[in-house]
Amino acid sequence: MRKLILAAVAGTAFALAGCTEKAPEATEAAVESTEAADASEMAADASGMAADASSSASEAAADASEAAKM
């Protein structure tokens, strides 16, 4: 009877140890995925700001060119 209880406790301990190993891996993957999404969003924002700045610079250059012609 003792051997049966010991085997059951040992089996449960191994099963629980296996479950706890996978949880941090899944959490790390979720964090990495969130970080990648945040980085992608920031890159898109930066790209949009760069496009706006480029457009403003082009308009300013066109205005300066017009002013120089007068």
C-alpha positions as CSV (number, residue, x, y, z in Angstrom):
1,M,0.0,0.0,0.0
2,R,2.8,2.4,0.8
3,K,4.5,1.7,-2.5
4,L,1.3,2.5,-4.3
5,I,0.8,5.8,-2.5
6,L,4.5,6.7,-3.0
7,A,4.2,5.9,-6.8
8,A,1.0,8.0,-7.0
9,V,2.7,11.0,-5.2
10,A,5.8,10.7,-7.4
11,G,3.7,10.5,-10.6
12,T,1.7,13.5,-9.6
13,A,4.9,15.5,-8.8
14,F,6.3,14.7,-12.2
15,A,3.1,15.6,-13.9
16,L,2.9,18.9,-12.1
17,A,6.6,19.6,-12.7
18,G,6.0,19.1,-16.4
19,C,3.1,21.6,-16.4
20,T,5.0,24.3,-14.6
21,E,7.8,24.1,-17.2
22,K,5.5,24.9,-20.1
23,A,3.7,27.9,-18.5
24,P,6.7,30.2,-18.4
25,E,7.5,29.3,-22.0
26,A,4.0,30.2,-23.1
27,T,4.2,33.4,-21.1
28,E,7.5,34.4,-22.7
29,A,6.1,33.7,-26.1
30,A,3.1,35.9,-25.4
31,V,5.4,38.7,-24.1
32,E,7.6,38.5,-27.1
33,S,4.6,38.6,-29.4
34,T,3.2,41.7,-27.6
35,E,6.6,43.4,-27.7
36,A,6.8,42.7,-31.5
37,A,3.4,44.1,-32.0
38,D,4.3,47.2,-30.0
39,A,7.5,47.6,-32.0
40,S,5.6,47.3,-35.2
41,E,3.1,49.9,-34.2
42,M,5.9,52.3,-33.2
43,A,7.6,51.7,-36.5
44,A,4.4,52.5,-38.4
45,D,3.9,55.7,-36.3
46,A,7.5,56.7,-37.0
47,S,7.0,56.0,-40.7
48,G,3.9,58.1,-40.8
49,M,5.7,61.0,-39.0
50,A,8.6,60.7,-41.5
51,A,6.2,60.9,-44.4
52,D,4.5,64.0,-42.9
53,A,7.9,65.6,-42.4
54,S,8.9,64.8,-45.9
55,S,5.7,66.3,-47.3
56,S,6.1,69.4,-45.2
57,A,9.7,69.8,-46.4
58,S,8.6,69.4,-50.0
59,E,6.0,72.1,-49.6
60,A,8.5,74.4,-47.9
61,A,10.9,73.9,-50.7
62,A,8.2,74.6,-53.3
63,D,7.2,77.8,-51.4
64,A,10.9,78.9,-51.3
65,S,11.3,78.3,-55.0
66,E,8.2,80.4,-55.7
67,A,9.4,83.2,-53.5
68,A,12.8,83.2,-55.2
69,K,11.2,83.6,-58.6
70,M,9.4,86.8,-57.5
